[in-house]
Amino acid sequence: MENANNIGLKASWITVLANLFLSILKFIAGIFGHSMAMISDSIHSVSDVLSTLIVIIGLKFSSKEADKEHPYGHERIESIASFFLAIFLAGTGCYIGYQGITNLFSNHFTAPTVLALSAAIISIVSKEIMFWYTRGVALKIKSNALMADAWHHRSDALSSIGSMIGIIGSMLGFMWCDSVASFIICLIILKVAFDIGKEAIRELLDTSCSSDIEFSIQVLILSVDGVLSIDSLKTRVFGNRFYVEAEIVVDGNLKLKKAHKIAHEVHDLVEETFPEVKHCMIHINPDKE
């Protein structure tokens, strides 16, 4: 059976080739179709290619086994890749916004043609297909970096919608619409960059899991026979996985082997129920009686 890393890499390379084709198509359509919005959109697609290459690097190295220098593994490389992707996206968005504003005040307007409009429609459909495909693979292999790349595809689809609206507006006589569309594309990209960067930073700062996940873990631990209560439960996100540390209370009169068996049952149950758990540490406390 194909492992998760290979599945993610395969999906990434497919979208790289698709985005290369789209970026060339949109750039040619923007030049010959007289649309600044479509040229900006083509730059966004080029950024998709480069960002997916960043994701490929993240997937390649994050799957490496733990070693002496990295005893906890390399999963955080995915988070680092996502962070650099966010920076790259932000830079792309700012450039597109600058070009849109510059073109808006240049007073040199030429009405876009049907060629630019056709390219926008093709881009919307293609990028939406890529979004759902990449998202499905990301959910399957539980890859945050790949999920970030999926939302990059969605942002490109939204930017193409903006391009289409701008092109139609310009074709109807509102010549400024095309340049305004470029600026709107900039805002969409910056929003996506912010969300991806925020999530990457959250993963890198040892943030705890959501309250829903922690509650589910508590309920699971308390379901184990012999666990009287929980003194402490801590979780921390590590890349696309997380650690669990819990202090459970058992009968203080139990023999060590029996208490250890209970702790082992809790450990195995948590890791079996939550495949995302990288490691589970269970500490035993005797009850106060």
Residue pairs with C-beta under 8 A, 6 or more apart in sequence:
2 10
4 63
4 140
4 141
4 142
4 143
5 59
5 60
5 63
5 141
7 137
7 140
7 141
8 59
8 137
8 138
8 141
8 143
8 146
9 56
9 59
9 60
11 133
11 134
11 137
11 146
12 52
12 55
12 56
12 59
12 146
12 149
13 56
14 133
15 48
15 52
15 130
15 133
15 134
15 149
15 153
16 49
16 52
16 53
16 56
18 126
18 130
19 45
19 46
19 48
19 49
19 52
19 130
20 49
22 42
22 45
22 122
22 123
22 126
22 127
23 42
23 43
23 45
23 46
23 48
23 49
24 42
25 42
25 119
25 122
25 123
26 38
26 39
26 41
26 42
26 45
26 119
26 120
26 123
27 38
27 39
27 42
29 35
29 38
29 42
29 115
29 116
29 118
29 119
29 120
30 36
30 37
30 38
30 39
30 40
30 41
30 42
30 116
30 119
31 39
32 113
32 115
33 112
33 113
33 114
33 115
33 116
33 117
33 119
33 167
34 110
34 111
34 112
34 113
34 116
35 112
35 113
35 116
35 163
35 166
35 167
35 170
35 178
36 99
36 100
36 103
36 178
36 179
36 182
37 100
37 112
37 116
37 162
37 163
37 166
37 167
37 178
37 179
37 181
37 182
37 185
38 112
38 116
38 119
38 120
38 163
38 167
39 99
40 96
40 99
40 100
40 159
40 163
40 181
40 182
40 185
40 186
41 120
41 123
41 156
41 159
41 160
41 163
41 185
43 92
43 95
43 96
44 92
44 96
44 155
44 156
44 159
44 185
44 189
45 123
45 156
47 88
47 89
47 92
47 152
47 189
48 152
48 153
48 156
50 88
51 85
51 88
51 89
51 149
51 152
52 149
52 152
54 81
54 84
54 85
54 88
55 81
55 82
55 85
55 145
55 146
55 148
55 149
57 81
58 77
58 78
58 80
58 81
58 82
58 145
59 78
59 81
59 143
59 145
59 146
61 74
61 77
62 74
62 75
62 76
62 77
62 78
62 81
62 145
62 239
62 240
63 74
64 70
64 73
64 74
65 73
66 72
66 73
66 74
72 238
72 278
73 238
73 239
73 278
75 238
75 239
75 240
75 241
75 278
76 203
76 204
76 238
76 239
77 239
78 143
78 144
78 145
78 239
78 240
79 144
79 145
79 200
79 203
79 204
79 239
79 240
80 200
80 204
81 145
82 144
82 145
82 148
82 196
82 197
82 199
82 200
82 203
83 197
83 200
83 201
83 204
85 145
85 148
85 149
85 152
85 196
85 200
86 148
86 193
86 194
86 196
86 197
86 200
87 193
87 197
89 152
89 155
89 189
89 190
89 192
89 193
89 196
90 189
90 190
90 193
90 194
90 197
92 189
93 185
93 186
93 187
93 188
93 189
93 190
93 193
94 186
94 190
96 182
96 185
96 186
96 189
97 182
97 183
97 185
97 186
97 187
97 190
99 182
100 179
100 180
100 181
100 182
100 183
100 185
100 186
101 179
101 183
103 178
103 179
103 182
104 176
104 179
104 180
104 183
109 170
109 175
109 176
109 178
109 179
111 170
111 171
111 173
111 175
112 167
112 170
112 171
112 178
113 171
116 163
116 167
117 164
117 167
117 168
117 171
120 160
120 161
120 163
120 164
120 167
121 164
123 156
123 157
123 160
123 163
124 157
124 160
124 161
124 164
127 153
127 154
127 156
127 157
127 160
128 153
128 154
128 157
130 150
130 153
131 150
131 151
131 153
131 154
131 157
134 146
134 147
134 149
134 150
134 153
135 147
135 150
137 143
137 146
138 144
138 146
138 147
138 149
138 150
139 147
142 240
142 241
142 275
142 276
143 240
144 199
144 200
144 203
144 239
144 240
145 240
148 196
148 199
148 200
151 192
151 195
151 196
152 192
152 196
154 192
155 188
155 189
155 191
155 192
158 188
159 184
159 185
159 188
159 189
162 181
162 184
162 185
162 188
163 181
163 185
165 177
165 181
166 177
166 178
166 179
166 180
166 181
166 182
166 184
167 177
167 178
167 181
168 177
169 177
169 178
169 181
170 176
170 177
170 178
202 237
203 237
203 238
203 239
203 240
206 236
206 237
206 238
207 236
207 237
208 214
208 234
208 235
208 236
208 237
209 235
209 236
209 237
209 242
213 235
213 242
213 274
214 233
214 235
217 233
217 235
217 244
217 246
217 270
217 274
218 230
218 233
220 269
220 270
220 273
221 227
221 230
221 233
221 246
221 248
221 266
221 269
221 270
222 229
222 230
223 269
224 262
224 265
224 266
224 269
225 262
225 265
226 250
226 251
226 254
226 258
226 259
226 262
226 265
227 248
227 249
227 250
227 262
227 266
228 248
228 249
228 250
228 251
228 287
229 248
229 249
230 246
230 247
230 248
230 249
231 247
231 248
231 249
231 285
232 245
232 246
232 247
233 244
233 245
233 246
233 247
234 244
234 245
234 246
235 242
235 243
235 244
235 245
236 242
236 243
238 278
240 276
241 276
241 277
241 278
242 276
242 277
242 278
243 277
243 278
243 279
243 280
243 281
244 270
244 274
244 277
244 279
244 280
244 281
245 280
245 281
245 283
246 266
246 270
246 280
246 281
246 282
246 283
247 282
247 283
247 284
247 285
248 262
248 263
248 266
248 282
248 283
248 284
248 285
249 285
249 286
249 287
250 259
250 262
250 263
250 284
250 285
250 286
250 287
251 259
251 286
251 287
252 286
252 287
252 288
252 289
254 262
259 284
260 284
262 284
263 282
263 283
263 284
264 282
266 280
266 282
267 280
267 281
267 282
270 277
270 280
271 277
271 280
